[in-house]
Amino acid sequence: MYLYTMEKISFDQFLAVEMRIGVIKEAKDFIKARKPAYQLYIDFGEEIGRKKSSAQICANYDLADLIGRRVVAVVNFPPKQIANFMSEVLVLGVKDAKGEIVLLDVSESAKIGERVH
């Protein structure tokens, strides 16, 4: 039996991570990225606004299929420069059987900008 051990965090540490629901408004090929990636432009509603993210999700998603898709993203990490692009949020996903990223599913009824609890 394999026991997965990890560092435990407090509930306050969890609350410090701002995960919010956004909707992808625009997606482009990220030509200058070292690994295949897209540039995503995500709307998080009035409070947070529109943010950018680089996402290595090309194996499982076509650009056109991403428009209008709801995603979960961490919105309070510092921006990160990736090639010539400033990624402002981290879109969340999990690895599939091939090791490629699959975005977390979000219900269509989830309100844009809402915090993940």
Secondary structure as UniProt FT lines:
FT   HELIX           11..16
FT   STRAND          19..29
FT   TURN            31..32
FT   STRAND          38..43
FT   TURN            46..48
FT   STRAND          50..55
FT   TURN            58..60
FT   HELIX           63..66
FT   TURN            67..68
FT   STRAND          70..74
FT   STRAND          80..82
FT   TURN            83..84
FT   STRAND          85..87
FT   STRAND          90..91
FT   STRAND          93..95
FT   TURN            97..98
FT   STRAND          101..103
FT   TURN            108..109
FT   TURN            112..113
//
